[in-house]
Amino acid sequence: MCSLVICSRLVLNNGEAMRDAAIAGLGLVALPQFIVAPALAKGELIAALPDAHPVPDTIYAIYPQTQHLSRKVRVIINRLVVVLGGEPPPWGRERKQTKSQAR
C-alpha cells in the first residue's frame, strides 16, 4: 500500500457540488453511483478507474427494541428492502435501460 499527499485548491463536502466540479474539469471525484449515474449516462463524466470498486455500503433500519415490531415500522422496512435491495440499484436502472435502448 502507498500513500499520497494531495493538495487541493477546492474542498467540498457536498456530493452534488463535487460532481459539478468534476463535470467542469476541476478534478477527480469518488462519489456514490446515485449521484454520478445521470452524468455518466450523458457522457458528462467518465469512470477514471472502472475496475476499482469501493466496499459496498450498508443501510441499517434503527428502531426502538420492543417485543412486537409495529406494523408501520415493518411496512417501511419491507418497502426499503424492495426499493433499495434490488439489482441494479434504483439509480442504475435508468442508465441500464438507456444503454439497451441505444442498441
Phi and psi in radians as a Rosetta constraint file:
Dihedral C 1 N 2 CA 2 C 2 CIRCULARHARMONIC -2.176 0.35
Dihedral N 2 CA 2 C 2 N 3 CIRCULARHARMONIC 2.783 0.35
Dihedral C 2 N 3 CA 3 C 3 CIRCULARHARMONIC -2.110 0.35
Dihedral N 3 CA 3 C 3 N 4 CIRCULARHARMONIC 2.759 0.35
Dihedral C 3 N 4 CA 4 C 4 CIRCULARHARMONIC -2.509 0.35
Dihedral N 4 CA 4 C 4 N 5 CIRCULARHARMONIC 2.270 0.35
Dihedral C 4 N 5 CA 5 C 5 CIRCULARHARMONIC -1.572 0.35
Dihedral N 5 CA 5 C 5 N 6 CIRCULARHARMONIC 2.186 0.35
Dihedral C 5 N 6 CA 6 C 6 CIRCULARHARMONIC -1.983 0.35
Dihedral N 6 CA 6 C 6 N 7 CIRCULARHARMONIC 2.232 0.35
Dihedral C 6 N 7 CA 7 C 7 CIRCULARHARMONIC -1.836 0.35
Dihedral N 7 CA 7 C 7 N 8 CIRCULARHARMONIC 2.188 0.35
Dihedral C 7 N 8 CA 8 C 8 CIRCULARHARMONIC -2.113 0.35
Dihedral N 8 CA 8 C 8 N 9 CIRCULARHARMONIC 2.531 0.35
Dihedral C 8 N 9 CA 9 C 9 CIRCULARHARMONIC -1.457 0.35
Dihedral N 9 CA 9 C 9 N 10 CIRCULARHARMONIC -0.303 0.35
Dihedral C 9 N 10 CA 10 C 10 CIRCULARHARMONIC -2.256 0.35
Dihedral N 10 CA 10 C 10 N 11 CIRCULARHARMONIC 2.207 0.35
Dihedral C 10 N 11 CA 11 C 11 CIRCULARHARMONIC -2.197 0.35
Dihedral N 11 CA 11 C 11 N 12 CIRCULARHARMONIC 2.131 0.35
Dihedral C 11 N 12 CA 12 C 12 CIRCULARHARMONIC -2.256 0.35
Dihedral N 12 CA 12 C 12 N 13 CIRCULARHARMONIC 2.659 0.35
Dihedral C 12 N 13 CA 13 C 13 CIRCULARHARMONIC -2.205 0.35
Dihedral N 13 CA 13 C 13 N 14 CIRCULARHARMONIC 0.484 0.35
Dihedral C 13 N 14 CA 14 C 14 CIRCULARHARMONIC -2.287 0.35
Dihedral N 14 CA 14 C 14 N 15 CIRCULARHARMONIC 2.171 0.35
Dihedral C 14 N 15 CA 15 C 15 CIRCULARHARMONIC -1.047 0.35
Dihedral N 15 CA 15 C 15 N 16 CIRCULARHARMONIC -0.728 0.35
Dihedral C 15 N 16 CA 16 C 16 CIRCULARHARMONIC -1.160 0.35
Dihedral N 16 CA 16 C 16 N 17 CIRCULARHARMONIC -0.683 0.35
Dihedral C 16 N 17 CA 17 C 17 CIRCULARHARMONIC -1.154 0.35
Dihedral N 17 CA 17 C 17 N 18 CIRCULARHARMONIC -0.672 0.35
Dihedral C 17 N 18 CA 18 C 18 CIRCULARHARMONIC -1.116 0.35
Dihedral N 18 CA 18 C 18 N 19 CIRCULARHARMONIC -0.764 0.35
Dihedral C 18 N 19 CA 19 C 19 CIRCULARHARMONIC -1.042 0.35
Dihedral N 19 CA 19 C 19 N 20 CIRCULARHARMONIC -0.814 0.35
Dihedral C 19 N 20 CA 20 C 20 CIRCULARHARMONIC -1.103 0.35
Dihedral N 20 CA 20 C 20 N 21 CIRCULARHARMONIC -0.640 0.35
Dihedral C 20 N 21 CA 21 C 21 CIRCULARHARMONIC -1.133 0.35
Dihedral N 21 CA 21 C 21 N 22 CIRCULARHARMONIC -0.729 0.35
Dihedral C 21 N 22 CA 22 C 22 CIRCULARHARMONIC -1.130 0.35
Dihedral N 22 CA 22 C 22 N 23 CIRCULARHARMONIC -0.723 0.35
Dihedral C 22 N 23 CA 23 C 23 CIRCULARHARMONIC -1.055 0.35
Dihedral N 23 CA 23 C 23 N 24 CIRCULARHARMONIC -0.625 0.35
Dihedral C 23 N 24 CA 24 C 24 CIRCULARHARMONIC -1.335 0.35
Dihedral N 24 CA 24 C 24 N 25 CIRCULARHARMONIC -0.027 0.35
Dihedral C 24 N 25 CA 25 C 25 CIRCULARHARMONIC 1.491 0.35
Dihedral N 25 CA 25 C 25 N 26 CIRCULARHARMONIC 0.379 0.35
Dihedral C 25 N 26 CA 26 C 26 CIRCULARHARMONIC -1.590 0.35
Dihedral N 26 CA 26 C 26 N 27 CIRCULARHARMONIC 0.077 0.35
Dihedral C 26 N 27 CA 27 C 27 CIRCULARHARMONIC 2.532 0.35
Dihedral N 27 CA 27 C 27 N 28 CIRCULARHARMONIC -3.009 0.35
Dihedral C 27 N 28 CA 28 C 28 CIRCULARHARMONIC -1.655 0.35
Dihedral N 28 CA 28 C 28 N 29 CIRCULARHARMONIC 2.649 0.35
Dihedral C 28 N 29 CA 29 C 29 CIRCULARHARMONIC -2.381 0.35
Dihedral N 29 CA 29 C 29 N 30 CIRCULARHARMONIC 2.664 0.35
Dihedral C 29 N 30 CA 30 C 30 CIRCULARHARMONIC -2.074 0.35
Dihedral N 30 CA 30 C 30 N 31 CIRCULARHARMONIC 1.839 0.35
Dihedral C 30 N 31 CA 31 C 31 CIRCULARHARMONIC -2.311 0.35
Dihedral N 31 CA 31 C 31 N 32 CIRCULARHARMONIC 2.774 0.35
Dihedral C 31 N 32 CA 32 C 32 CIRCULARHARMONIC -1.115 0.35
Dihedral N 32 CA 32 C 32 N 33 CIRCULARHARMONIC 2.611 0.35
Dihedral C 32 N 33 CA 33 C 33 CIRCULARHARMONIC -0.980 0.35
Dihedral N 33 CA 33 C 33 N 34 CIRCULARHARMONIC -0.639 0.35
Dihedral C 33 N 34 CA 34 C 34 CIRCULARHARMONIC -1.137 0.35
Dihedral N 34 CA 34 C 34 N 35 CIRCULARHARMONIC -0.352 0.35
Dihedral C 34 N 35 CA 35 C 35 CIRCULARHARMONIC -1.513 0.35
Dihedral N 35 CA 35 C 35 N 36 CIRCULARHARMONIC -0.657 0.35
Dihedral C 35 N 36 CA 36 C 36 CIRCULARHARMONIC -1.758 0.35
Dihedral N 36 CA 36 C 36 N 37 CIRCULARHARMONIC -0.188 0.35
Dihedral C 36 N 37 CA 37 C 37 CIRCULARHARMONIC -0.951 0.35
Dihedral N 37 CA 37 C 37 N 38 CIRCULARHARMONIC -0.830 0.35
Dihedral C 37 N 38 CA 38 C 38 CIRCULARHARMONIC -1.075 0.35
Dihedral N 38 CA 38 C 38 N 39 CIRCULARHARMONIC -0.701 0.35
Dihedral C 38 N 39 CA 39 C 39 CIRCULARHARMONIC -1.189 0.35
Dihedral N 39 CA 39 C 39 N 40 CIRCULARHARMONIC -0.618 0.35
Dihedral C 39 N 40 CA 40 C 40 CIRCULARHARMONIC -1.147 0.35
Dihedral N 40 CA 40 C 40 N 41 CIRCULARHARMONIC -0.751 0.35
Dihedral C 40 N 41 CA 41 C 41 CIRCULARHARMONIC -1.109 0.35
Dihedral N 41 CA 41 C 41 N 42 CIRCULARHARMONIC -0.624 0.35
Dihedral C 41 N 42 CA 42 C 42 CIRCULARHARMONIC -1.425 0.35
Dihedral N 42 CA 42 C 42 N 43 CIRCULARHARMONIC -0.161 0.35
Dihedral C 42 N 43 CA 43 C 43 CIRCULARHARMONIC 1.445 0.35
Dihedral N 43 CA 43 C 43 N 44 CIRCULARHARMONIC 0.178 0.35
Dihedral C 43 N 44 CA 44 C 44 CIRCULARHARMONIC -1.285 0.35
Dihedral N 44 CA 44 C 44 N 45 CIRCULARHARMONIC -0.466 0.35
Dihedral C 44 N 45 CA 45 C 45 CIRCULARHARMONIC -2.258 0.35
Dihedral N 45 CA 45 C 45 N 46 CIRCULARHARMONIC 2.736 0.35
Dihedral C 45 N 46 CA 46 C 46 CIRCULARHARMONIC -2.200 0.35
Dihedral N 46 CA 46 C 46 N 47 CIRCULARHARMONIC 2.700 0.35
Dihedral C 46 N 47 CA 47 C 47 CIRCULARHARMONIC -1.380 0.35
Dihedral N 47 CA 47 C 47 N 48 CIRCULARHARMONIC 1.962 0.35
Dihedral C 47 N 48 CA 48 C 48 CIRCULARHARMONIC -1.245 0.35
Dihedral N 48 CA 48 C 48 N 49 CIRCULARHARMONIC -0.607 0.35
Dihedral C 48 N 49 CA 49 C 49 CIRCULARHARMONIC -2.239 0.35
Dihedral N 49 CA 49 C 49 N 50 CIRCULARHARMONIC 1.317 0.35
Dihedral C 49 N 50 CA 50 C 50 CIRCULARHARMONIC -1.104 0.35
Dihedral N 50 CA 50 C 50 N 51 CIRCULARHARMONIC -0.425 0.35
Dihedral C 50 N 51 CA 51 C 51 CIRCULARHARMONIC -1.591 0.35
Dihedral N 51 CA 51 C 51 N 52 CIRCULARHARMONIC -0.082 0.35
Dihedral C 51 N 52 CA 52 C 52 CIRCULARHARMONIC -1.547 0.35
Dihedral N 52 CA 52 C 52 N 53 CIRCULARHARMONIC 2.205 0.35
Dihedral C 52 N 53 CA 53 C 53 CIRCULARHARMONIC -2.204 0.35
Dihedral N 53 CA 53 C 53 N 54 CIRCULARHARMONIC 2.173 0.35
Dihedral C 53 N 54 CA 54 C 54 CIRCULARHARMONIC -1.227 0.35
Dihedral N 54 CA 54 C 54 N 55 CIRCULARHARMONIC 2.878 0.35
Dihedral C 54 N 55 CA 55 C 55 CIRCULARHARMONIC -1.080 0.35
Dihedral N 55 CA 55 C 55 N 56 CIRCULARHARMONIC 2.313 0.35
Dihedral C 55 N 56 CA 56 C 56 CIRCULARHARMONIC -1.041 0.35
Dihedral N 56 CA 56 C 56 N 57 CIRCULARHARMONIC 2.505 0.35
Dihedral C 56 N 57 CA 57 C 57 CIRCULARHARMONIC -1.414 0.35
Dihedral N 57 CA 57 C 57 N 58 CIRCULARHARMONIC 2.686 0.35
Dihedral C 57 N 58 CA 58 C 58 CIRCULARHARMONIC -2.169 0.35
Dihedral N 58 CA 58 C 58 N 59 CIRCULARHARMONIC 2.402 0.35
Dihedral C 58 N 59 CA 59 C 59 CIRCULARHARMONIC -1.919 0.35
Dihedral N 59 CA 59 C 59 N 60 CIRCULARHARMONIC 2.303 0.35
Dihedral C 59 N 60 CA 60 C 60 CIRCULARHARMONIC -1.982 0.35
Dihedral N 60 CA 60 C 60 N 61 CIRCULARHARMONIC 2.430 0.35
Dihedral C 60 N 61 CA 61 C 61 CIRCULARHARMONIC -1.695 0.35
Dihedral N 61 CA 61 C 61 N 62 CIRCULARHARMONIC 2.045 0.35
Dihedral C 61 N 62 CA 62 C 62 CIRCULARHARMONIC -1.922 0.35
Dihedral N 62 CA 62 C 62 N 63 CIRCULARHARMONIC 2.221 0.35
Dihedral C 62 N 63 CA 63 C 63 CIRCULARHARMONIC -2.571 0.35
Dihedral N 63 CA 63 C 63 N 64 CIRCULARHARMONIC 2.781 0.35
Dihedral C 63 N 64 CA 64 C 64 CIRCULARHARMONIC -1.098 0.35
Dihedral N 64 CA 64 C 64 N 65 CIRCULARHARMONIC 2.443 0.35
Dihedral C 64 N 65 CA 65 C 65 CIRCULARHARMONIC -1.276 0.35
Dihedral N 65 CA 65 C 65 N 66 CIRCULARHARMONIC 2.163 0.35
Dihedral C 65 N 66 CA 66 C 66 CIRCULARHARMONIC -2.398 0.35
Dihedral N 66 CA 66 C 66 N 67 CIRCULARHARMONIC 2.891 0.35
Dihedral C 66 N 67 CA 67 C 67 CIRCULARHARMONIC -1.206 0.35
Dihedral N 67 CA 67 C 67 N 68 CIRCULARHARMONIC -0.627 0.35
Dihedral C 67 N 68 CA 68 C 68 CIRCULARHARMONIC -2.191 0.35
Dihedral N 68 CA 68 C 68 N 69 CIRCULARHARMONIC 2.132 0.35
Dihedral C 68 N 69 CA 69 C 69 CIRCULARHARMONIC -1.239 0.35
Dihedral N 69 CA 69 C 69 N 70 CIRCULARHARMONIC 2.313 0.35
Dihedral C 69 N 70 CA 70 C 70 CIRCULARHARMONIC -1.148 0.35
Dihedral N 70 CA 70 C 70 N 71 CIRCULARHARMONIC 2.663 0.35
Dihedral C 70 N 71 CA 71 C 71 CIRCULARHARMONIC -1.073 0.35
Dihedral N 71 CA 71 C 71 N 72 CIRCULARHARMONIC -0.697 0.35
Dihedral C 71 N 72 CA 72 C 72 CIRCULARHARMONIC -1.065 0.35
Dihedral N 72 CA 72 C 72 N 73 CIRCULARHARMONIC -0.764 0.35
Dihedral C 72 N 73 CA 73 C 73 CIRCULARHARMONIC -1.147 0.35
Dihedral N 73 CA 73 C 73 N 74 CIRCULARHARMONIC -0.769 0.35
Dihedral C 73 N 74 CA 74 C 74 CIRCULARHARMONIC -1.069 0.35
Dihedral N 74 CA 74 C 74 N 75 CIRCULARHARMONIC -0.725 0.35
Dihedral C 74 N 75 CA 75 C 75 CIRCULARHARMONIC -1.088 0.35
Dihedral N 75 CA 75 C 75 N 76 CIRCULARHARMONIC -0.798 0.35
Dihedral C 75 N 76 CA 76 C 76 CIRCULARHARMONIC -1.190 0.35
Dihedral N 76 CA 76 C 76 N 77 CIRCULARHARMONIC -0.666 0.35
Dihedral C 76 N 77 CA 77 C 77 CIRCULARHARMONIC -1.099 0.35
Dihedral N 77 CA 77 C 77 N 78 CIRCULARHARMONIC -0.801 0.35
Dihedral C 77 N 78 CA 78 C 78 CIRCULARHARMONIC -1.067 0.35
Dihedral N 78 CA 78 C 78 N 79 CIRCULARHARMONIC -0.679 0.35
Dihedral C 78 N 79 CA 79 C 79 CIRCULARHARMONIC -1.162 0.35
Dihedral N 79 CA 79 C 79 N 80 CIRCULARHARMONIC -0.730 0.35
Dihedral C 79 N 80 CA 80 C 80 CIRCULARHARMONIC -1.070 0.35
Dihedral N 80 CA 80 C 80 N 81 CIRCULARHARMONIC -0.686 0.35
Dihedral C 80 N 81 CA 81 C 81 CIRCULARHARMONIC -1.092 0.35
Dihedral N 81 CA 81 C 81 N 82 CIRCULARHARMONIC -0.756 0.35
Dihedral C 81 N 82 CA 82 C 82 CIRCULARHARMONIC -1.144 0.35
Dihedral N 82 CA 82 C 82 N 83 CIRCULARHARMONIC -0.817 0.35
Dihedral C 82 N 83 CA 83 C 83 CIRCULARHARMONIC -1.280 0.35
Dihedral N 83 CA 83 C 83 N 84 CIRCULARHARMONIC -0.759 0.35
Dihedral C 83 N 84 CA 84 C 84 CIRCULARHARMONIC -1.764 0.35
Dihedral N 84 CA 84 C 84 N 85 CIRCULARHARMONIC -0.235 0.35
Dihedral C 84 N 85 CA 85 C 85 CIRCULARHARMONIC -1.561 0.35
Dihedral N 85 CA 85 C 85 N 86 CIRCULARHARMONIC -0.117 0.35
Dihedral C 85 N 86 CA 86 C 86 CIRCULARHARMONIC -1.442 0.35
Dihedral N 86 CA 86 C 86 N 87 CIRCULARHARMONIC 2.939 0.35
Dihedral C 86 N 87 CA 87 C 87 CIRCULARHARMONIC -2.020 0.35
Dihedral N 87 CA 87 C 87 N 88 CIRCULARHARMONIC 2.325 0.35
Dihedral C 87 N 88 CA 88 C 88 CIRCULARHARMONIC -1.237 0.35
Dihedral N 88 CA 88 C 88 N 89 CIRCULARHARMONIC 2.923 0.35
Dihedral C 88 N 89 CA 89 C 89 CIRCULARHARMONIC -1.121 0.35
Dihedral N 89 CA 89 C 89 N 90 CIRCULARHARMONIC 2.825 0.35
Dihedral C 89 N 90 CA 90 C 90 CIRCULARHARMONIC -0.902 0.35
Dihedral N 90 CA 90 C 90 N 91 CIRCULARHARMONIC -0.690 0.35
Dihedral C 90 N 91 CA 91 C 91 CIRCULARHARMONIC -1.305 0.35
Dihedral N 91 CA 91 C 91 N 92 CIRCULARHARMONIC -0.237 0.35
Dihedral C 91 N 92 CA 92 C 92 CIRCULARHARMONIC -1.704 0.35
Dihedral N 92 CA 92 C 92 N 93 CIRCULARHARMONIC -0.215 0.35
Dihedral C 92 N 93 CA 93 C 93 CIRCULARHARMONIC -1.161 0.35
Dihedral N 93 CA 93 C 93 N 94 CIRCULARHARMONIC -0.802 0.35
Dihedral C 93 N 94 CA 94 C 94 CIRCULARHARMONIC -1.100 0.35
Dihedral N 94 CA 94 C 94 N 95 CIRCULARHARMONIC -0.727 0.35
Dihedral C 94 N 95 CA 95 C 95 CIRCULARHARMONIC -1.087 0.35
Dihedral N 95 CA 95 C 95 N 96 CIRCULARHARMONIC -0.736 0.35
Dihedral C 95 N 96 CA 96 C 96 CIRCULARHARMONIC -1.129 0.35
Dihedral N 96 CA 96 C 96 N 97 CIRCULARHARMONIC -0.733 0.35
Dihedral C 96 N 97 CA 97 C 97 CIRCULARHARMONIC -1.118 0.35
Dihedral N 97 CA 97 C 97 N 98 CIRCULARHARMONIC -0.680 0.35
Dihedral C 97 N 98 CA 98 C 98 CIRCULARHARMONIC -1.076 0.35
Dihedral N 98 CA 98 C 98 N 99 CIRCULARHARMONIC -0.729 0.35
Dihedral C 98 N 99 CA 99 C 99 CIRCULARHARMONIC -1.095 0.35
Dihedral N 99 CA 99 C 99 N 100 CIRCULARHARMONIC -0.773 0.35
Dihedral C 99 N 100 CA 100 C 100 CIRCULARHARMONIC -1.213 0.35
Dihedral N 100 CA 100 C 100 N 101 CIRCULARHARMONIC -0.550 0.35
Dihedral C 100 N 101 CA 101 C 101 CIRCULARHARMONIC -1.222 0.35
Dihedral N 101 CA 101 C 101 N 102 CIRCULARHARMONIC -0.464 0.35
Dihedral C 101 N 102 CA 102 C 102 CIRCULARHARMONIC -1.310 0.35
Dihedral N 102 CA 102 C 102 N 103 CIRCULARHARMONIC -0.283 0.35
